[in-house]
Amino acid sequence: MAAEDDNISKGAFKILGEWIVSWRVIKDSISSSWHISYSWSVGSVGLYNQNIFHIHFDHEADKKRVMDLCPWSINGAHIVVRDCLLEVPALQIDLSHSCFWIKALRLPPMFITEENAKIIGEKMRRFLEFQLKAKGHLRWSRSLRI
């Protein structure tokens, strides 16, 4: 590895959708929503038709921010994002599962319970956590974040 590459960080991502996402949409979406401070580049791993890509960050702080703020989406399609080492090909990264939030809307107040959150969450395969309220608010307005 060249000395100038010592600070480069790498990630892999897969866009879950029925369509192939164009390069322009990917680059524009990443630029507008990820707010990366330093240089970055994205490329196909040879499976462009499967929406699998790698991303190189010039600074570890940008990669950490992207990983910490998951989940992400492009045009409504969920993105599975994974951290990976520079020497590991993106095709060897497990992109088969991801965590994401579900927002159950317009629930009557008596149904906004941990028990109901678990019932809804388990229907999505695996329940991890829920929030009855947003930070600084008494509760989500008649909804659960699961």
C-alpha positions in Angstrom: 0.0 0.0 0.0 1.4 3.4 -0.9 2.1 5.9 1.8 -0.5 8.3 0.4 -3.2 5.6 0.8 -2.5 5.0 4.5 -5.5 7.2 5.6 -8.0 5.9 3.0 -11.0 4.0 4.5 -13.3 1.6 2.6 -16.9 0.6 2.8 -19.2 -1.5 0.7 -22.9 -1.0 0.0 -25.8 -2.6 -1.8 -28.9 -0.7 -2.9 -32.0 -2.9 -2.4 -34.4 -2.1 -5.2 -36.0 -3.6 -8.2 -34.1 -1.2 -10.6 -30.5 -0.5 -11.4 -29.6 2.9 -9.9 -27.6 5.2 -12.2 -24.1 6.5 -11.3 -25.4 10.1 -11.3 -28.2 9.2 -8.9 -25.8 7.4 -6.6 -23.2 10.2 -6.6 -25.8 13.0 -6.2 -27.6 11.1 -3.4 -24.4 10.5 -1.5 -23.3 14.1 -1.9 -26.5 15.5 -0.7 -27.4 13.2 2.2 -24.1 11.8 3.6 -22.4 15.2 3.9 -18.9 13.8 3.5 -16.3 16.5 4.4 -13.3 15.1 2.6 -12.7 13.5 -0.8 -14.5 10.2 -1.6 -15.1 7.9 -4.6 -17.5 5.2 -5.4 -17.2 2.4 -7.9 -18.8 -0.8 -9.0 -17.4 -4.1 -7.7 -18.2 -5.7 -11.1 -21.9 -6.3 -10.1 -23.4 -3.0 -11.2 -26.6 -4.9 -12.3 -26.9 -6.1 -8.6 -26.4 -2.6 -7.2 -23.3 -3.6 -5.2 -20.6 -0.9 -4.8 -17.5 0.0 -2.9 -16.8 3.5 -1.5 -13.4 4.9 -0.6 -13.2 7.7 2.0 -10.2 9.9 2.3 -10.8 10.3 6.0 -11.8 7.8 8.7 -14.2 10.4 10.3 -16.4 10.5 7.2 -16.7 6.7 7.2 -17.5 6.6 10.9 -20.2 9.2 10.4 -21.8 7.3 7.5 -21.7 4.0 9.5 -23.0 5.7 12.7 -26.0 7.3 10.9 -27.2 4.2 9.1 -29.8 3.4 7.8 -29.6 5.2 4.5 -31.7 5.2 1.3 -31.5 6.3 -2.3 -34.8 7.2 -4.0 -36.7 5.3 -1.4 -34.5 2.2 -1.8 -32.8 0.9 1.4 -29.0 0.8 1.4 -27.1 -1.9 3.2 -23.8 -0.3 4.2 -20.9 -2.2 5.7 -17.4 -1.3 6.9 -14.6 -3.2 5.3 -10.8 -3.4 5.3 -9.0 -2.1 2.3 -7.5 -5.5 1.5 -10.9 -7.3 1.6 -12.9 -7.3 -1.7 -16.4 -5.8 -1.4 -17.7 -9.1 -2.9 -16.6 -10.9 0.3 -18.7 -8.6 2.6 -22.0 -9.9 3.8 -24.7 -7.5 2.5 -27.6 -9.9 3.1 -29.1 -8.1 6.1 -29.4 -4.7 7.7 -31.0 -2.9 10.5 -33.6 -0.2 9.8 -36.4 1.7 11.6 -40.1 1.1 11.0 -42.5 3.9 12.0 -46.0 2.7 12.9 -48.3 5.6 12.3 -51.6 6.8 13.7 -51.8 4.3 16.6 -54.4 4.9 19.3 -52.5 5.9 22.4 -53.5 2.7 24.3 -51.7 0.7 21.6 -48.4 2.5 21.8 -46.7 -0.1 24.0 -43.5 -2.0 24.1 -45.5 -5.3 23.7 -47.1 -4.0 20.4 -43.7 -2.7 19.2 -42.2 -6.2 19.7 -45.2 -7.8 17.8 -44.7 -5.5 14.8 -40.9 -5.7 14.9 -41.0 -9.5 15.0 -43.1 -9.5 11.8 -40.0 -8.0 10.1 -38.0 -11.0 11.2 -36.1 -9.7 14.2 -37.0 -7.0 16.7 -34.1 -5.0 18.2 -35.4 -2.0 19.9 -38.1 0.7 19.9 -38.6 4.3 20.9 -41.8 5.7 22.5 -40.6 9.2 22.1 -38.1 11.3 20.1 -35.3 13.1 22.0 -36.7 16.2 23.6 -40.3 15.2 23.0 -42.9 13.6 25.2 -43.6 11.0 22.5 -43.9 10.5 18.8 -47.3 11.8 17.7 -49.4 8.7 17.8 -46.7 6.5 16.4 -44.0 4.0 17.4 -40.4 3.9 16.1 -39.5 0.3 15.9 
